[in-house]
Amino acid sequence: MIKENIEKVRQRVFAVCARNKIDPGKITILCVTKGRSVGQILEVVNSGIDHLGENRVQEAAEKYKLVTPAHWQMVGHLQSNKVRDALGIFDLIHSVDSVSLAQEINKQAVKINKIQDILLEVKTSPEVRKFGFKPQALAEVCEEIMKFQNVKIKGLMTIAPFTDNAQEARPYFAKLKALRDKLNPSWLLSMGMSSDFEVAIEEGADIIRLGRVIFDDNV
Ligand SMILES: *Cc1c(COP(=O)(O)O)cnc(C)c1O
């Protein structure tokens, strides 16, 4: 079933890219594996997806050695006291949402001589999300974080408010793209989940983060 679901997702990605003259090769499917078993994750990897996302460091720590080689990425809120462990697991942290967190990542990265790639999480909708930088603060935040030598900003991430109608997510994705275009056009955009990834691709997503559409029936 996972294999079939992934095949369907791939076809949907190809279709939306074809309709919008987007190179499907630029889209990375990140499979979000929170709450899923190692057996399920191995099935994902065997179907050709080796970018895997987790929400919690502890859960990732229990799984990642059993699923290797793979690119593990952190998509959930990261607490400062988990940073050290996170750096040993993740090649990209999508969810940097404060300067102090970036500073802690830098501090720990210096110790192990790692350049840690990160995305900045942006709160594109004022009311719904708890975490993320305010869009109007972003330029200043970037300047601060760029001073940290062992942290490298690779792009921006957002989570649109959940709705049944994917079109309602479009303005939030468009906002993230506009911010990116202004700050650094070469940065990546991590946006789009099971319910809205096609709209996210239309608005310029580079990384789509998918869970239910891969693991569950009839999503
Ligand atoms: C769980 C999760 C996803 C995947 O969500 P689905 O709706 O299952 O596709 C994507 N991004 C983040 C940050 C998540 O926590």
The ligand as a MOL file (V3000), in Angstrom:
LIG
                    3D

  0  0  0     0  0            999 V3000
M  V30 BEGIN CTAB
M  V30 COUNTS 15 15 0 0 0
M  V30 BEGIN ATOM
M  V30 1 C 3.2260 15.7820 10.3400 0
M  V30 2 C 3.8490 16.8970 9.5850 0
M  V30 3 C 3.8100 16.9320 8.1910 0
M  V30 4 C 3.0780 15.9030 7.3610 0
M  V30 5 O 1.7050 16.1330 7.4960 0
M  V30 6 P 0.6450 15.2430 6.6720 0
M  V30 7 O -0.5980 16.0410 6.7780 0
M  V30 8 O 0.5690 13.9250 7.3570 0
M  V30 9 O 1.1500 15.1520 5.2840 0
M  V30 10 C 4.4710 17.9760 7.5550 0
M  V30 11 N 5.1180 18.9360 8.2420 0
M  V30 12 C 5.1640 18.9370 9.5880 0
M  V30 13 C 5.8900 20.0250 10.2790 0
M  V30 14 C 4.5300 17.9300 10.2920 0
M  V30 15 O 4.5600 17.9450 11.6290 0
M  V30 END ATOM
M  V30 BEGIN BOND
M  V30 1 1 1 2
M  V30 2 1 2 3
M  V30 3 2 2 14
M  V30 4 1 3 4
M  V30 5 2 3 10
M  V30 6 1 4 5
M  V30 7 1 5 6
M  V30 8 2 6 7
M  V30 9 1 6 8
M  V30 10 1 6 9
M  V30 11 1 10 11
M  V30 12 2 11 12
M  V30 13 1 12 13
M  V30 14 1 12 14
M  V30 15 1 14 15
M  V30 END BOND
M  V30 END CTAB
M  END
